[in-house]
Amino acid sequence: MRQRIITSVIALALLATMTAYGQTSVIKRNTSVKASKGSTAMKWDHVSDYSEGMAKVGVNSYKEGFVDKTGKVVIPCKWRALESFSEGLALAHDDKYEKCGFINKTGALVIPFKWKVAKSFSEGLAMVRDDSGKCGYIDKTGTLVIPCQWKQPKSDWRLGYGASNFHDGLAYVGGEKGYGYIDKTGKVVIPCQYYTAWDFSEGLAHVEKGGQHGFIDKTGFMVVPMKWDDARYFSEGLALVKDNNDKWGYVDKTGKLVIPCKWINSWSFSEGLAWVIDENRKYGYIDKTGSIVIPCKWKWATHFSEGLACVKDENGKYGYIDKTGTVVIPCKWKDARSFSEGLAWVLDNNDWRHIINKQGQIVK
C-alpha cells in the first residue's frame, strides 16, 4: 500500500507538471534566442504561462527572464531558476543555486538571496526555509513575520519543504507528530497529526494518515472520511478520489461519491469539465454528472482554460478545442501550452516559439 501511494504521489507530481499549472516545454539547446528582423518567433529553450502580464522564458545556460505579451524581453535572462510572478514578486535563485530571493517587475532584487528554499507569495506571505532546514514566513518587505520553526516530519515521504504557502487563510506545517495547520499569526489551529497534508481549497484540505486519504474543514473536522487510496483537491465543488482498484472518481463536499471510480486517470474540474483517461489510454472530457461530453480520442490533453483546451492528435501535433470538442485551432504545432491571459505559447516544426491569440493568430 505505501509503495503504491508513493508511486501515485510521484505520478501526480509529474502529471501536474504537464498541465497548464506548470507544463514546461524543453527543446534542443540553441544559443540563438531571436529570429530574423521582422519576425516574432523566438528560440527559447523553455517558457511558462503568462502571469500578471509576463511570461518566464529561458535560454541554454539555464538563465531566465521575462517577456511581455508582445514577446519583448522586459527582464533580461540573467536569473537562475525563476518562478512566475505572484502578487508582484517572482522567486529567483543565485548563480550557485544555493540561496533564494525575490525580484520585482523591474527586475530589481528586492528581497536578498538568503533563504535555502522559498515558495512564491500567496495571500501576502511566502514560505522560506533557513540553513537549519526549518520553515517560516516572510512578508513582501522580506521581514520574517512567522519564525522558522517548522520542519518536514519523518512521516512524509514526499520531496516537500516542511510547510506550504497560505491558502484560504491557513498553511500546513510539519511538527514532530506530523502535519497540522497554522493561521497567519503563526498559531496552530489544527494539531500536527497527519502523515501528509495538502493546501486548503474551497474550505477543505486533503490529508492522509496510515495510507488512507480524506478531507478536513478549517476546524479540523473530518468531512470526507479517510477511506480512499488517494485524492486531489476540491475544485468547483468536487474532488478526485481513487479507490482500492486504482480507479478515479469524484466526491462532493459531503463525501458522497457522485461520479463513480471508473477512470484510469483524471483531473480536477475546470470551467465545468474535467479530462479523463479511458481503458484505451485516450483522453476525453466529462461534465459534473459524469457524462462524456467530448469523446476519449486524444493522445493527450489539458484542462480547460479561458474556454479552450490544448490537445494532441494521433500525429503527435498540438491544437485547441472548445467545450463542444470542436477543433478551433488546428493541430499543427510541435508543442503547445494552455491559454493564460488570452495568449498561449506554441512551437513550430523548426523549433521556433510563437505567441498566439485565441483565434490561432501569431501575435505581432
QUICOR-V289389 format. One record per run of one state. SS is the DSSP state (alpha for helix, beta for strand, coil for the rest). FROM is the first residue (numbers start at 1). TO is the last residue. Records with the same first field share a line. If there is no record, write none. Layout:
SS=FROM-TO ; FROM-TO
This chain:
coil=1-1 ; 19-33 ; 35-41 ; 43-45 ; 52-53 ; 59-62 ; 68-72 ; 81-85 ; 87-88 ; 94-99 ; 104-108 ; 116-116 ; 119-121 ; 123-124 ; 130-134 ; 139-143 ; 151-162 ; 164-166 ; 168-169 ; 176-177 ; 183-187 ; 195-195 ; 202-203 ; 210-211 ; 217-221 ; 229-229 ; 236-237 ; 243-247 ; 252-256 ; 264-264 ; 267-269 ; 271-272 ; 278-282 ; 287-291 ; 299-299 ; 302-304 ; 306-307 ; 313-317 ; 322-326 ; 334-334 ; 337-339 ; 341-342 ; 348-352 ; 357-361 ; 363-364
alpha=2-18
beta=34-34 ; 42-42 ; 46-51 ; 54-58 ; 63-67 ; 73-80 ; 86-86 ; 89-93 ; 100-103 ; 109-115 ; 117-118 ; 122-122 ; 125-129 ; 135-138 ; 144-150 ; 163-163 ; 167-167 ; 170-175 ; 178-182 ; 188-194 ; 196-201 ; 204-209 ; 212-216 ; 222-228 ; 230-235 ; 238-242 ; 248-251 ; 257-263 ; 265-266 ; 270-270 ; 273-277 ; 283-286 ; 292-298 ; 300-301 ; 305-305 ; 308-312 ; 318-321 ; 327-333 ; 335-336 ; 340-340 ; 343-347 ; 353-356 ; 362-362
